[in-house]
Amino acid sequence: MMLSLRILIPLLVINNIVLAQTAGGHVSGSINKEQLPLVSVVLQKENTTIATTITDKEGLFRFYVSLVHHQTYILRLSLIGYYSKEVSFIYPDTSVLHQLVLEESKKTLAEVTVTGKPPLLMRKSDRTIINIENSALANGFSASEVLQRLPGLWVDNMGNIRLKGNQPVTIMVNDVVQRLDTEELADYLRALKSDEISRIEIIPNPPSEFEAGGSGGIIHIILKKRNKNGWTGSFNTEYRQQADKPYYTTGAMLNHQLNKLYISGSITFVRDTRSITEKTTITYPDLSSFYNFTHRGEKVQRQQYRFAAVYDLSKSQSLSLQSSFSKTNWRQQFFSDEIYKAYQLSYGKATSAKQRILNFTGATLNYSYRPDTLGTILKVIADFSNNTRDDNSEYNKINEDQYKQRQWRAQIPVNTKIFSLQSDYTKIFTPKTLLRSGIKYASISRDNKMVTEDFENASWTLTPDQNNHFLYAENILMLYVSAEQKWRNTTVNAGLRAEQTFSKGNEISSSVTFSRKYFGLFPSVFLMQSLNAEKGTTITASYSRRLTRPALNELNPARIEFGSYTSVSGNPNLQPQYSNHFSLAYQFIKNHSLEAYFVHTNNFIALSANTGTNNSIDYHTENTGTTKQYGIEYSSTISPVKSWTINTSLSAYRSVYSFNEKPYRQTTFYTSSIHTLSFTNIADIDVMADYRSPYIYTNLYTYGNFNIDMGFSKKILKAKAKLRLAFTDIFNTSREKEWTAEKNYSIAFYRKRPTRIIRISFTYQFSSGKKMQAKNIDIGGQEERRRAGN
């Protein structure tokens, strides 16, 4: 490891690597020289457009086209709220592009009618960008619901977000990896409203500047950052009818700038009530069987607060603070009917009540320095979060056989603390020269207890072998360097990332301890060849190596019972899984792309099941061997007429698993289509449909699913407000149906949630005062939060 670090550290200070783009530059505003994202940039030669692009969040843009020496080119810039700008240059002298400044328009928004907006979906060389703001997805959805509607993404029955067939992804929000387990991450995304989101980036093969954790790529959620007036804000409310149960939510956002200080805050409240039905059938090797039918009632109350502040220390330096707090009170009641069939029938009933209280507090401090006007930037980010979860459950089982009757309760408090500190440096020597390097440290600590008691002889007594106190600590050191260069029409991006992990676990109840350390190198290579710049035709190839660390709850050896016939336990001997990703993509006619990919994984982490005492099914996590997945994806954006846009995604992939020395294979198809129709002065209509054929995940077979949504949006009150009526799962076809077969037993599972929903939402936006530019606020520490399972 020390040899590797001696090699890597000098690389971080290399400043003479020859890199390249084609023509490119930087765009800023005229007031505070702030960088301007989403500026429309058009490159023309002799009144003919040869390339178009938009600036990124740092105000940077680049054109991947072949330019002719001594030829005169015209560059046109435009952004709502600013005067358009036109500059000319004679290639290869592009110095005029290094610092382009747009003047703010003197007109107020009330005097301007805005008719244009960015397209819903845009494709870049290494990612797909979905512009949520001002789209059909902007109001009336949670972030989780938005992700389920994006092309190529889907959410499985366990709540895992997957990309490229069946690969789990890492979620980032404003450059911060969310280090939460599946349940915590799902709750976080449910609390995040779509009207707070600017855009979402889907990065299937992340370069080395992104953490190596997560085998399926990265989903980067960028929250709104730009506001044009001194005071801006919004108010939103929504009502849903979920079968016979209601859902309410309301929230507000407010932003203001006072001289060099920019502040922003938001608040959200949710009340959710729903009913769910579940059926489980277990068949055992002796042909006996167990059947369970459960009705579950849920009541959820959630509140979330966010605050952010940015202070400009100088024209080139800024300091920002972002904090958030959320609390969820989740109550569940279960009513079950049970039938056990062996040599005779045995009937029983079970009732249980569960309360889960989740508290999340996080704060991020960010310093940024821009030493030049080319886009060079140094960032230092410190992030801390404290996440607690308290589960309190009580079970009561009544059976004809008095020996099968039982009453017990469980308390499971969990506390997870995460700290991260990182520094990232991006050096842009010229629009053709780019170098990135960085270092990061992350620390995770967890305290997990479980107390189980049985009610016997009119008193509560501790249940043998059902009590646990588990402590876990993990420290990760990360370094990376990457470079990019272009020769004529060929672009090459190469990088190397190193990550050293130290971990310790202590199961106090049984005096079992473990510690491990592992070091990994994670190279990435990206190549792009422009075949026809005018038509947007390119071919790209990429390779990256990634890892997936065990979730924290998967390392806890505690055994948790869910009724008398099901339990789950962790595995402290789990090792990380490593994946190699290969892809080849072809983009043509600007808005069409075709990609083939292959993923090979070692030490694959999967959930296995065994038969326990009294025919119970005991689930546990283990490293199962190797997996392979290969597939092909097609996506397109077309507009048959001016007011009608269609985004289509088609994919097919084959999964091959080796699980308990038995092969499992399945070919799966997926398609989705989003239609948006805009009728000026009337309404906007959106229709979303998707279908997935059956798929497998190790030995778990999941049946196919089909879903159609429709919505109507209307701007009112001089376009300051939006009213939306939407219908989810119109034909009520969405359900969860699974089947598992292993070691001569089988498990059939069915769950129906209230998916056919009618919703109506109202959003009102207001602004007043002096014009301003909202600030970029970066936060750091997300991958640790994603893994922080409770």
ABEGO torsion letter per residue (X at the ends): XAAAAAAAAAAAABAABBBBBBBBBBBBBAAAGBBBBGBBBBBBBGGBBABBBBBBAAGBBBBBBBBBBGBBBBBBBBBBGBBBBBBBBBOABAAAAABBBBBBBABBAAABBBABBBBABBBBAABBBBBABGBAAABGBBAAAAAAABBGBBBBAAGBBBBGGABBBBBBBGGBBBBBBAAAAAAAAAABBAAABABBBBBABBBAABBABEAAEBBBBBBBABBABABBBBBBBBBBBBEABBBBBBBBBBBBBBEABBBBBBBBBBBBBBBBBBBBBBBBAAGBBBBBBBBBBBBBBBBBBBBBBBBBABAABBBBBBBBBBBBBBBBBBBBBBBBBBABBBBBBBBBBBBBBBBBBBBBBBBBBBABAAGBBBBBBBBBBBBBBBBBBBBBBBBABAAABBBBBBBBBBBBBBBBBBBBBBBBABAABBBBBBBBBBBBBBBBBBBBBBBBGGBBBBBBGABBBBBBBBBBBBBBBBBBBBBEABBBBBBBBBBBBBBBBBBAAAGBBBBBBBBBBBBBBBBBBBABAAAGBBBBBBBBBBBBBBBAAAABABBBBBEAABBBBBBAABBBBBBBBBBBBBBBGGABBBBBBBBBBBGBBBBBBBBBBGGBBBBBBBBAEBBBBBBBBBBBBBBABAABBBBBBBBBBBBBBBBGGBBBBBBBBBBBBBBBBBBBGBBBBBBBBBBBBBBBBEABBBBBBBBBBBBBBBBBGGGABBBBBBBBGAAGABBBBBBBBBGGBBBBBBBBBBABBBBBBBBBBBBBEBBBBBBBBBBBGAAAAAABBX
